[in-house]
Amino acid sequence: MATKIYMDHAATTPVRKEVLEEILPFFTEYYGNASGIYSIAQESKKAMEKARAQVAAGIHAKPEEIYFTAGGSESDNMALRGVAEAMRQKGNHIITTKIEHHAILHTCEYLEKHGFSITYLDVDADGKVCLKDLEAAIRPETILISIMFANNEIGTVEPIAQIGKLARENGVVFHTDAVQAMGHVPIDVEEMQIDLLSISGHKLGAPKGIGALYIRKGVKVEPLIFGGAQEKKMRAGTENIPGIVGLGKAVELAVQELPETKKRLEAMRDRLIHGILDTIPYSKLNGHPVDRLPGNCNISFEFIEGESMLLLLDALGIAASSGSACTSGSLDPSHVLLAIGLPHEKAHGSLRLTLDMDNTEEEIDFVLEKLPVIIQRLRDMSPLYEAIQKQNS
Ligand SMILES: *Cc1c(COP(=O)(O)O)cnc(C)c1O
């Protein structure tokens, strides 16, 4: 069955109509290479600089501090590898967390193979970084702290302003992966003392394959991609003008609408979370109860295997995701769920529903009606559940 109810916005979002409208002329009418000096090229250049200003305004940065990339993964790679290489003489130590996106974790693994030492901070049961642990991990040779703004699986929002303050006091560069936070949580790189920040277009209503990295003026970063002189020689390659225009528009809209979005999504999210926890036994919320992304609901069900749950949901036209092994692409369940202390079996039985403004109250009702039936059906096939039921009766 075709998806009728899309609740996987943390994986990707549809391109917003207003964004698509803005982008379309740049495929066929204003197709100029922004490096040219003739009129049609200047149209591209103008549109790109407008988008740069829109992105900058969305995070309280200056336009010249915004570098366009091909997405969140590239921005994360550029931040980590770029700073590591540029600051090698100063030190080789980097601090991050165990719950980062793989774009950060796998880049750290690469850096470890090339002489860098990485501290992976633990998080508490709600997914929060402990500031005392962070402070204790800082060494004279620490050059970079990279801690995500908000987690893509469990939705926990980290204490970014306090982390920024700590990093600044210790003279350490601070990067945050704000791919999930952008447009959902207010971001101010000045107030929060952030030095580098990654965003991605397709998580906020712009196309896939476009992103940006904010680099505070004065912070040294080596480029990742060499070639032409685009992006002040920091990121070679003919600019993706339609993507850039789309990112600018999407950021502008998301930031304008943020108060309204936050209010509506939080109300829907909380109704979904409490509706599930109240009607389904042996269920538990993952992530921080209050400091969490407005659209994130992540719940573990005991005696359930995530993939079977997703297939039954899909049969009803509901798109969702899970931290189970089958869906994580490895033998282990989600590293994030393991880091917050879930045993393997509870991590396998997790369900992530991520909402955005295109979801409706009727869709929440539908999920709240169908999910208990699906869970019961799966539990009825579980020998472990049967044993527990016998024990309790
Ligand atoms: C999606 C995501 C990324 C990767 O962004 P892409 O644009 O898909 O490369 C990085 N970090 C987080 C937290 C994400 O959710």
The ligand as an SDF file (V2000), in Angstrom:
LIG
                    3D

 15 15  0  0  0  0  0  0  0  0999 V2000
   20.3500   13.3830    8.3230 C   0  0  0  0  0  0  0  0  0  0  0  0
   21.4340   13.7460    9.2620 C   0  0  0  0  0  0  0  0  0  0  0  0
   22.7420   13.9620    8.8150 C   0  0  0  0  0  0  0  0  0  0  0  0
   23.1500   13.7480    7.3730 C   0  0  0  0  0  0  0  0  0  0  0  0
   22.6160   14.7040    6.5170 O   0  0  0  0  0  0  0  0  0  0  0  0
   22.5760   14.3950    4.9390 P   0  0  0  0  0  0  0  0  0  0  0  0
   22.1470   15.6860    4.3350 O   0  0  0  0  0  0  0  0  0  0  0  0
   21.5900   13.2950    4.7540 O   0  0  0  0  0  0  0  0  0  0  0  0
   23.9520   14.0070    4.5420 O   0  0  0  0  0  0  0  0  0  0  0  0
   23.7030   14.3260    9.7290 C   0  0  0  0  0  0  0  0  0  0  0  0
   23.3940   14.4800   11.0310 N   0  0  0  0  0  0  0  0  0  0  0  0
   22.1500   14.3000   11.4990 C   0  0  0  0  0  0  0  0  0  0  0  0
   21.8730   14.5140   12.9440 C   0  0  0  0  0  0  0  0  0  0  0  0
   21.1220   13.9110   10.6380 C   0  0  0  0  0  0  0  0  0  0  0  0
   19.9000   13.7210   11.1100 O   0  0  0  0  0  0  0  0  0  0  0  0
  1  2  1  0
  2  3  1  0
  2 14  2  0
  3  4  1  0
  3 10  2  0
  4  5  1  0
  5  6  1  0
  6  7  2  0
  6  8  1  0
  6  9  1  0
 10 11  1  0
 11 12  2  0
 12 13  1  0
 12 14  1  0
 14 15  1  0
M  END
$$$$
